[in-house]
Amino acid sequence: MTKQETLFEFPCDFPIKVMGATREGFAQAIVEIVSKHAPDFDAATVEMRPSRAGHYLSVTCVIRATSRPQLDALYRELTSHPWVKIVL
């Protein structure tokens, strides 16, 4: 992939927002996946926000992205998790 094929310059701080139904273990599952793809990710920086009715939870993680393949692999694993509804 050439530099013109991506809008990002690596490395860069990259926020990832993951949404799913509110359930025990959801945030921990997301942190485990993110940490696998970004070993230097600090779980203490995770931001969580419940939906107005409390049925859904949004988990935002900011990683230090090093490449497009890293982000692609992370998005693939997150979107394939059965608890995840949306990844932004």
CNS distance restraints for C-alpha pairs under 8 A (distance, minus, plus):
assign (resid   1 and name CA) (resid   5 and name CA) 6.20 0.50 0.50
assign (resid   1 and name CA) (resid   6 and name CA) 7.89 0.50 0.50
assign (resid   2 and name CA) (resid   6 and name CA) 7.46 0.50 0.50
assign (resid   3 and name CA) (resid   9 and name CA) 7.95 0.50 0.50
assign (resid   6 and name CA) (resid  68 and name CA) 7.73 0.50 0.50
assign (resid   8 and name CA) (resid  12 and name CA) 7.57 0.50 0.50
assign (resid  10 and name CA) (resid  65 and name CA) 6.55 0.50 0.50
assign (resid  10 and name CA) (resid  66 and name CA) 5.20 0.50 0.50
assign (resid  10 and name CA) (resid  67 and name CA) 5.93 0.50 0.50
assign (resid  11 and name CA) (resid  64 and name CA) 6.44 0.50 0.50
assign (resid  11 and name CA) (resid  65 and name CA) 5.37 0.50 0.50
assign (resid  11 and name CA) (resid  66 and name CA) 4.38 0.50 0.50
assign (resid  11 and name CA) (resid  67 and name CA) 6.90 0.50 0.50
assign (resid  12 and name CA) (resid  64 and name CA) 5.51 0.50 0.50
assign (resid  12 and name CA) (resid  65 and name CA) 5.32 0.50 0.50
assign (resid  12 and name CA) (resid  66 and name CA) 6.80 0.50 0.50
assign (resid  13 and name CA) (resid  62 and name CA) 6.35 0.50 0.50
assign (resid  13 and name CA) (resid  63 and name CA) 5.63 0.50 0.50
assign (resid  13 and name CA) (resid  64 and name CA) 4.57 0.50 0.50
assign (resid  13 and name CA) (resid  65 and name CA) 6.03 0.50 0.50
assign (resid  14 and name CA) (resid  62 and name CA) 5.32 0.50 0.50
assign (resid  14 and name CA) (resid  63 and name CA) 5.30 0.50 0.50
assign (resid  14 and name CA) (resid  64 and name CA) 6.15 0.50 0.50
assign (resid  14 and name CA) (resid  65 and name CA) 6.02 0.50 0.50
assign (resid  15 and name CA) (resid  60 and name CA) 6.67 0.50 0.50
assign (resid  15 and name CA) (resid  61 and name CA) 5.63 0.50 0.50
assign (resid  15 and name CA) (resid  62 and name CA) 4.09 0.50 0.50
assign (resid  15 and name CA) (resid  63 and name CA) 6.37 0.50 0.50
assign (resid  16 and name CA) (resid  60 and name CA) 5.54 0.50 0.50
assign (resid  16 and name CA) (resid  61 and name CA) 5.26 0.50 0.50
assign (resid  16 and name CA) (resid  62 and name CA) 6.10 0.50 0.50
assign (resid  16 and name CA) (resid  63 and name CA) 7.77 0.50 0.50
assign (resid  16 and name CA) (resid  87 and name CA) 7.11 0.50 0.50
assign (resid  16 and name CA) (resid  88 and name CA) 5.90 0.50 0.50
assign (resid  17 and name CA) (resid  58 and name CA) 6.58 0.50 0.50
assign (resid  17 and name CA) (resid  59 and name CA) 5.63 0.50 0.50
assign (resid  17 and name CA) (resid  60 and name CA) 4.29 0.50 0.50
assign (resid  17 and name CA) (resid  61 and name CA) 6.49 0.50 0.50
assign (resid  17 and name CA) (resid  87 and name CA) 5.74 0.50 0.50
assign (resid  17 and name CA) (resid  88 and name CA) 5.08 0.50 0.50
assign (resid  18 and name CA) (resid  30 and name CA) 7.75 0.50 0.50
assign (resid  18 and name CA) (resid  58 and name CA) 5.64 0.50 0.50
assign (resid  18 and name CA) (resid  59 and name CA) 5.17 0.50 0.50
assign (resid  18 and name CA) (resid  60 and name CA) 6.30 0.50 0.50
assign (resid  18 and name CA) (resid  78 and name CA) 7.90 0.50 0.50
assign (resid  18 and name CA) (resid  84 and name CA) 6.87 0.50 0.50
assign (resid  18 and name CA) (resid  85 and name CA) 7.68 0.50 0.50
assign (resid  18 and name CA) (resid  86 and name CA) 5.84 0.50 0.50
assign (resid  18 and name CA) (resid  87 and name CA) 4.56 0.50 0.50
assign (resid  18 and name CA) (resid  88 and name CA) 6.45 0.50 0.50
assign (resid  19 and name CA) (resid  56 and name CA) 6.88 0.50 0.50
assign (resid  19 and name CA) (resid  57 and name CA) 5.68 0.50 0.50
assign (resid  19 and name CA) (resid  58 and name CA) 4.43 0.50 0.50
assign (resid  19 and name CA) (resid  59 and name CA) 6.31 0.50 0.50
assign (resid  19 and name CA) (resid  84 and name CA) 5.97 0.50 0.50
assign (resid  19 and name CA) (resid  85 and name CA) 5.67 0.50 0.50
assign (resid  19 and name CA) (resid  86 and name CA) 5.14 0.50 0.50
assign (resid  19 and name CA) (resid  87 and name CA) 6.42 0.50 0.50
assign (resid  20 and name CA) (resid  26 and name CA) 7.66 0.50 0.50
assign (resid  20 and name CA) (resid  56 and name CA) 5.53 0.50 0.50
assign (resid  20 and name CA) (resid  57 and name CA) 5.64 0.50 0.50
assign (resid  20 and name CA) (resid  58 and name CA) 6.75 0.50 0.50
assign (resid  20 and name CA) (resid  83 and name CA) 5.82 0.50 0.50
assign (resid  20 and name CA) (resid  84 and name CA) 4.70 0.50 0.50
assign (resid  20 and name CA) (resid  85 and name CA) 4.90 0.50 0.50
assign (resid  20 and name CA) (resid  86 and name CA) 6.86 0.50 0.50
assign (resid  21 and name CA) (resid  55 and name CA) 5.84 0.50 0.50
assign (resid  21 and name CA) (resid  56 and name CA) 4.25 0.50 0.50
assign (resid  21 and name CA) (resid  57 and name CA) 6.01 0.50 0.50
assign (resid  21 and name CA) (resid  83 and name CA) 6.85 0.50 0.50
assign (resid  21 and name CA) (resid  84 and name CA) 7.61 0.50 0.50
assign (resid  21 and name CA) (resid  85 and name CA) 7.62 0.50 0.50
assign (resid  22 and name CA) (resid  26 and name CA) 7.08 0.50 0.50
assign (resid  22 and name CA) (resid  50 and name CA) 7.60 0.50 0.50
assign (resid  22 and name CA) (resid  54 and name CA) 7.03 0.50 0.50
assign (resid  22 and name CA) (resid  55 and name CA) 5.44 0.50 0.50
assign (resid  22 and name CA) (resid  56 and name CA) 4.67 0.50 0.50
assign (resid  22 and name CA) (resid  57 and name CA) 5.13 0.50 0.50
assign (resid  25 and name CA) (resid  29 and name CA) 6.04 0.50 0.50
assign (resid  26 and name CA) (resid  30 and name CA) 6.41 0.50 0.50
assign (resid  26 and name CA) (resid  83 and name CA) 7.23 0.50 0.50
assign (resid  27 and name CA) (resid  31 and name CA) 6.20 0.50 0.50
assign (resid  27 and name CA) (resid  48 and name CA) 7.94 0.50 0.50
assign (resid  27 and name CA) (resid  59 and name CA) 6.49 0.50 0.50
assign (resid  28 and name CA) (resid  32 and name CA) 6.18 0.50 0.50
assign (resid  29 and name CA) (resid  33 and name CA) 6.43 0.50 0.50
assign (resid  30 and name CA) (resid  34 and name CA) 6.14 0.50 0.50
assign (resid  30 and name CA) (resid  59 and name CA) 7.75 0.50 0.50
assign (resid  30 and name CA) (resid  78 and name CA) 7.39 0.50 0.50
assign (resid  31 and name CA) (resid  35 and name CA) 5.90 0.50 0.50
assign (resid  31 and name CA) (resid  43 and name CA) 6.51 0.50 0.50
assign (resid  31 and name CA) (resid  61 and name CA) 7.93 0.50 0.50
assign (resid  32 and name CA) (resid  36 and name CA) 6.25 0.50 0.50
assign (resid  33 and name CA) (resid  37 and name CA) 6.73 0.50 0.50
assign (resid  33 and name CA) (resid  74 and name CA) 7.47 0.50 0.50
assign (resid  33 and name CA) (resid  77 and name CA) 7.31 0.50 0.50
assign (resid  33 and name CA) (resid  78 and name CA) 7.04 0.50 0.50
assign (resid  34 and name CA) (resid  38 and name CA) 5.94 0.50 0.50
assign (resid  34 and name CA) (resid  39 and name CA) 7.96 0.50 0.50
assign (resid  34 and name CA) (resid  41 and name CA) 7.40 0.50 0.50
assign (resid  34 and name CA) (resid  61 and name CA) 7.83 0.50 0.50
assign (resid  34 and name CA) (resid  74 and name CA) 6.81 0.50 0.50
assign (resid  35 and name CA) (resid  39 and name CA) 4.94 0.50 0.50
assign (resid  35 and name CA) (resid  40 and name CA) 7.22 0.50 0.50
assign (resid  35 and name CA) (resid  41 and name CA) 5.75 0.50 0.50
assign (resid  37 and name CA) (resid  70 and name CA) 6.69 0.50 0.50
assign (resid  37 and name CA) (resid  73 and name CA) 7.61 0.50 0.50
assign (resid  37 and name CA) (resid  74 and name CA) 6.04 0.50 0.50
assign (resid  38 and name CA) (resid  63 and name CA) 6.53 0.50 0.50
assign (resid  38 and name CA) (resid  64 and name CA) 7.12 0.50 0.50
assign (resid  38 and name CA) (resid  65 and name CA) 7.40 0.50 0.50
assign (resid  40 and name CA) (resid  63 and name CA) 7.91 0.50 0.50
assign (resid  40 and name CA) (resid  64 and name CA) 7.67 0.50 0.50
assign (resid  41 and name CA) (resid  62 and name CA) 7.67 0.50 0.50
assign (resid  41 and name CA) (resid  63 and name CA) 5.69 0.50 0.50
assign (resid  41 and name CA) (resid  64 and name CA) 7.28 0.50 0.50
assign (resid  42 and name CA) (resid  46 and name CA) 7.79 0.50 0.50
assign (resid  43 and name CA) (resid  61 and name CA) 7.92 0.50 0.50
assign (resid  45 and name CA) (resid  61 and name CA) 7.00 0.50 0.50
assign (resid  45 and name CA) (resid  62 and name CA) 7.53 0.50 0.50
assign (resid  46 and name CA) (resid  59 and name CA) 6.79 0.50 0.50
assign (resid  46 and name CA) (resid  60 and name CA) 5.77 0.50 0.50
assign (resid  46 and name CA) (resid  61 and name CA) 5.13 0.50 0.50
assign (resid  46 and name CA) (resid  62 and name CA) 7.54 0.50 0.50
assign (resid  47 and name CA) (resid  59 and name CA) 5.75 0.50 0.50
assign (resid  47 and name CA) (resid  60 and name CA) 5.09 0.50 0.50
assign (resid  47 and name CA) (resid  61 and name CA) 6.78 0.50 0.50
assign (resid  48 and name CA) (resid  57 and name CA) 6.83 0.50 0.50
assign (resid  48 and name CA) (resid  58 and name CA) 5.55 0.50 0.50
assign (resid  48 and name CA) (resid  59 and name CA) 4.59 0.50 0.50
assign (resid  48 and name CA) (resid  60 and name CA) 6.38 0.50 0.50
assign (resid  49 and name CA) (resid  57 and name CA) 5.72 0.50 0.50
assign (resid  49 and name CA) (resid  58 and name CA) 5.08 0.50 0.50
assign (resid  49 and name CA) (resid  59 and name CA) 6.65 0.50 0.50
assign (resid  50 and name CA) (resid  54 and name CA) 5.32 0.50 0.50
assign (resid  50 and name CA) (resid  55 and name CA) 7.35 0.50 0.50
assign (resid  50 and name CA) (resid  56 and name CA) 5.78 0.50 0.50
assign (resid  50 and name CA) (resid  57 and name CA) 4.36 0.50 0.50
assign (resid  50 and name CA) (resid  58 and name CA) 6.15 0.50 0.50
assign (resid  51 and name CA) (resid  55 and name CA) 6.25 0.50 0.50
assign (resid  51 and name CA) (resid  56 and name CA) 5.21 0.50 0.50
assign (resid  51 and name CA) (resid  57 and name CA) 6.02 0.50 0.50
assign (resid  51 and name CA) (resid  58 and name CA) 7.56 0.50 0.50
assign (resid  65 and name CA) (resid  70 and name CA) 7.14 0.50 0.50
assign (resid  65 and name CA) (resid  71 and name CA) 6.92 0.50 0.50
assign (resid  66 and name CA) (resid  70 and name CA) 6.83 0.50 0.50
assign (resid  67 and name CA) (resid  71 and name CA) 6.61 0.50 0.50
assign (resid  68 and name CA) (resid  72 and name CA) 6.09 0.50 0.50
assign (resid  69 and name CA) (resid  73 and name CA) 6.08 0.50 0.50
assign (resid  70 and name CA) (resid  74 and name CA) 6.23 0.50 0.50
assign (resid  71 and name CA) (resid  75 and name CA) 6.10 0.50 0.50
assign (resid  72 and name CA) (resid  76 and name CA) 6.10 0.50 0.50
assign (resid  73 and name CA) (resid  77 and name CA) 6.26 0.50 0.50
assign (resid  74 and name CA) (resid  78 and name CA) 6.14 0.50 0.50
assign (resid  75 and name CA) (resid  79 and name CA) 5.95 0.50 0.50
assign (resid  75 and name CA) (resid  87 and name CA) 7.27 0.50 0.50
assign (resid  76 and name CA) (resid  80 and name CA) 6.16 0.50 0.50
assign (resid  77 and name CA) (resid  81 and name CA) 6.47 0.50 0.50
assign (resid  78 and name CA) (resid  84 and name CA) 6.85 0.50 0.50
assign (resid  78 and name CA) (resid  87 and name CA) 7.20 0.50 0.50
assign (resid  79 and name CA) (resid  84 and name CA) 6.20 0.50 0.50
assign (resid  79 and name CA) (resid  85 and name CA) 7.46 0.50 0.50
assign (resid  79 and name CA) (resid  86 and name CA) 7.10 0.50 0.50
assign (resid  79 and name CA) (resid  87 and name CA) 6.53 0.50 0.50
assign (resid  80 and name CA) (resid  84 and name CA) 7.52 0.50 0.50
